[in-house]
Amino acid sequence: MNLEEALAKDGEIRQKLLNAIAEHHELDPKAAGKTDGCMLGNWLHGEGERRFPFVKSFQPCVDAHAAFHAEVEKVARQINLGEYEQAKAMLGSGTPCTKAFIAMVAAVRQLKTDAKL
């Protein structure tokens, strides 16, 4: 598994949310919040869980990934409510969504180091 590629895929979520805001498209918040619906989540809840459950940084990585998707779900809900400006603001610098993404990146990189991936 290329974890950097998986991180890049989760990083694309922001642009998808911005596109939904610009085009006033509804999203499926439950799907956005699903932690095993993306490349990284599939790995964390599959092969990663089988191979690295006792690596100290594994569970913090799972938790950080879940926190990111929880924030994405909140943004998707705002979009569906037609609160486009608020949804866009939720994706700005220093917001919980952005902080969750940064924390997830740090957690994945720590796991890569600890698990020697």
DRENVODO-844134 format. One record per atom (N, C-alpha, C, CB): residue in three letters; x, y, z. Coordinates in steps of 0.2 Angstrom, whole numbers, plus 2048, in hexadecimal, padded with zeros to 3 digits. Glycine has a CB too. Layout:
alaXYZ ...
//
This chain:
met8047FA800 met800800800 met804806800 met7FB800806 asn80380B7FB asn8068117FB asn8028167FF asn8078137F4 leu805817806 leu80181B80A leu801823808 leu80481B811 glu806825804 glu80682C802 glu80182D7FD glu80D82E7FF glu8008287F8 glu7FB8287F3 glu7F48287F6 glu7FB8227EE ala7F38247FC ala7ED8247FF ala7EB82B803 ala7ED81E805 leu7F082E805 leu7EF834808 leu7ED839803 leu7F683780C ala7F08397FD ala7EF83D7F8 ala7E883D7F5 ala7F383C7F1 lys7E58377F5 lys7DE8357F4 lys7D98397F9 lys7DD82E7F3 asp7DB8387FF asp7D783B804 asp7D8843804 asp7D983980B gly7DD845802 gly7DE84C800 gly7DA84F7FB gly7E684E7FF glu7D884B7F6 glu7D484D7F1 glu7CD84E7F3 glu7D48487EB ile7CB84C7F9 ile7C484D7FB ile7C28547FC ile7C3849802 arg7C78587FE arg7C685F7FF arg7C48627F8 arg7CC863801 gln7C78617F3 gln7C58637EC gln7BE8617EA gln7CA8617E7 lys7BD85B7EC lys7B68587EA lys7B185C7EE lys7B58507EC leu7B285D7F4 leu7AD8617F8 leu7AC8687F5 leu7B0862800 leu7B286B7F3 leu7B28727F0 leu7AE8727EA leu7B98757EF asn7AF86D7E6 asn7AB86C7E0 asn7A386B7E1 asn7AD8667DC ala7A28677E6 ala79B8667E8 ala79886D7EA ala79A8617EE ile79C8717EE ile7998787F0 ile79887C7EA ile79E87B7F5 ala79D87C7E5 ala79C8817E0 ala79787F7DB ala7A38807DC glu7958787DB glu7908767D6 glu78A8747DA glu79386F7D3 his7898767E0 his7838747E4 his78186D7E4 his77E8797E2 his7868697E4 his7848617E3 his78385F7EA his78985E7E0 glu77E85A7EB glu77E8577F2 glu7838517F2 glu7768557F3 leu7858507F8 leu78984A7F9 leu7868457FE leu79084D7FC asp7898407FF asp78783B804 asp78B83B80A asp787833801 pro78983F80F pro78D840815 pro78F839818 pro78984481A lys78B834819 lys78D82E81C lys79382B818 lys78782981C ala79382B811 ala79882880D ala79E82D80F ala796828806 ala79E83380F ala7A4837810 ala7A7836817 ala7A283F810 gly7A383481C gly7A5833823 gly7A782C824 gly7A0834828 lys7A682781F lys7A882081F lys7AF82081F lys7A581C81A thr7B281C825 thr7B981C825 thr7BC816821 thr7BB81B82C asp7B981281F asp7BB80C81A asp7B980D813 asp7B980681D gly7B7813811 gly7B581480A gly7BA817806 gly7AF81880A cys7C0818808 cys7C681B804 cys7CC816804 cys7C8822807 met7D0818800 met7D6813800 met7DA813806 met7DB8167FA leu7DB81880A leu7DE818810 leu7DA814815 leu7E081F813 gly7D4815816 gly7CF81281A gly7CF80A819 gly7C881581A asn7CF809813 asn7CE801811 asn7D57FE813 asn7CE800809 trp7DA801813 trp7E17FE815 trp7E17FE81D trp7E7802812 leu7DF804820 leu7DF804827 leu7DB7FE82A leu7DD80B82A his7D57FD827 his7D07F982A his7D17F2827 his7C97FB829 gly7D67F1823 gly7D77EA820 gly7DE7E8821 gly7D67EB818 glu7E27E981C glu7E97E681D glu7ED7EA823 glu7ED7E8816 gly7EC7F0823 gly7EF7F4829 gly7EE7F1830 gly7EE7FB829 glu7E77F0831 glu7E57ED837 glu7E77E6838 glu7DD7ED837 arg7E87E2833 arg7EB7DB834 arg7F27DB835 arg7E97D782D arg7F67E0832 arg7FD7E0832 arg8007E4838 arg8007E282C phe7FD7E983A phe8007EE83E phe7FC7F0844 phe8017F483B pro7F77EC847 pro7F37EE84D pro7F77F0853 pro7EE7E884E phe7FD7ED854 phe8017EE85A phe8067F4859 phe8047E885C val8077F7853 val80B7FC852 val808802856 val80C7FE84A lys80C80585A lys80A80B85E lys80681085B lys80F80E862 ser808812855 ser804817851 ser7FF81584D ser80981B84D phe7FD80F84D phe7F780C848 phe7F180F84B phe7F7805848 gln7EF80E851 gln7E8810853 gln7E8818853 gln7E780E85A pro7ED81C854 pro7EC823853 pro7EB82584C pro7F2827856 cys7EE821848 cys7ED822840 cys7E682183F cys7F281E83C val7E381B841 val7DC81A840 val7D781F842 val7DA813843 asp7D9822848 asp7D582784C asp7D582D848 asp7D7828853 ala7DB82F846 ala7DC835842 ala7D883583B ala7E3837840 his7D882F838 his7D582E832 his7CD82F833 his7D782782F ala7CB82C838 ala7C482C83A ala7C283483B ala7C2828840 ala7C683783F ala7C483E840 ala7C484283A ala7CA841845 phe7C8841835 phe7C884582F phe7C284382B phe7CE84382A his7C083D82B his7B983B827 his7B383E82B his7B9834826 ala7B483F831 ala7AE842835 ala7AD849833 ala7AF84183D glu7B384C833 glu7B3854831 glu7B0854829 glu7BA857831 val7B2850825 val7B085081E val7A884F81E val7B384A81A glu7A684A822 glu79F849823 glu79B850825 glu79D843828 lys79E853829 lys79B85A82B lys79A85F826 lys79F85D831 val79F85F822 val79F86481C val79A861817 val7A6864819 ala79A85B816 ala795858811 ala78E85A813 ala796851810 arg78D85981A arg78685B81C arg78486381B arg786859824 gln78986781C gln78886E81B gln78686F814 gln78E87281D ile78A86C80F ile78986D808 ile78286B807 ile78E868804 asn77F865809 asn779863808 asn77386780B asn77885C80B leu77586B810 leu770870813 leu77087680F leu77287281A gly77487780A gly77587D806 gly779882809 gly76E87F804 glu77C88180E glu781886812 glu78888680E glu781884819 tyr788888808 tyr78E887804 tyr79488C807 tyr78C8897FD glu792892809 glu79889680C glu79A893812 glu79589D80D gln796891816 gln79888E81D gln79C88781B gln79288C821 ala79A883816 ala79E87D815 ala7A587F812 ala79A87980F lys7A588480E lys7AB88680B lys7B0889811 lys7AA88C806 ala7AD88C815 ala7B188F81B ala7B488981F ala7AD89481F met7B0884820 met7B287E823 met7B887A821 met7AC879824 leu7BA87C81A leu7C0879817 leu7C687E817 leu7BE877810 gly7C588381A gly7CB88881A gly7D088681F gly7C888F81D ser7D588A81F ser7DB889823 ser7D988A82B ser7E188E822 gly7DC88582E gly7DB886836 gly7D5883838 gly7DC88C838 thr7D0880834 thr7CA87E835 thr7CB876838 thr7C587E82F pro7C687483C pro7C686D83E pro7C7868838 pro7C086B841 cys7C4869832 cys7C586582D cys7CD86582B cys7C1866827 thr7CF86A82A thr7D686B828 thr7DB86882D thr7D8872826 lys7DA86A833 lys7DE867839 lys7DE860839 lys7DC86A83F ala7D885D838 ala7D7856838 ala7DB852832 ala7CF854837 phe7DB85682C phe7DF853827 phe7E6853828 phe7DD857820 ile7E985982B ile7F085982D ile7F2854832 ile7F186082F ala7ED853837 ala7EF84E83C ala7EF847839 ala7E984F842 met7EA846834 met7EA83F831 met7F183E82D met7E483F82C val7F384382A val7F9842826 val7FF84182B val7FB849822 ala7FF845830 ala805843835 ala80483C838 ala80484983B ala7FE83A839 ala7FD83383C ala7FF82E837 ala7F683283E val7FD82F831 val7FF82A82C val80782A82B val7FC82B825 arg80A82F82B arg81182F82A arg81582C830 arg814837829 gln81282D836 gln81582A83C gln81482383C gln81182D843 leu80E82083A leu80D819839 leu812816834 leu806818836 lys81381A82E lys818818829 lys81F81782C lys81981D823 thr82181B830 thr82781B834 thr828815838 thr829822837 asp82381583D asp823810842 asp82280883F asp81D811847 ala81E80883A ala81D801837 ala822800831 ala816801834 lys826805830 lys82C80482B lys829802824 lys8317FE82D leu824807822 leu82080681C leu82380B817 leu81980781C 
//
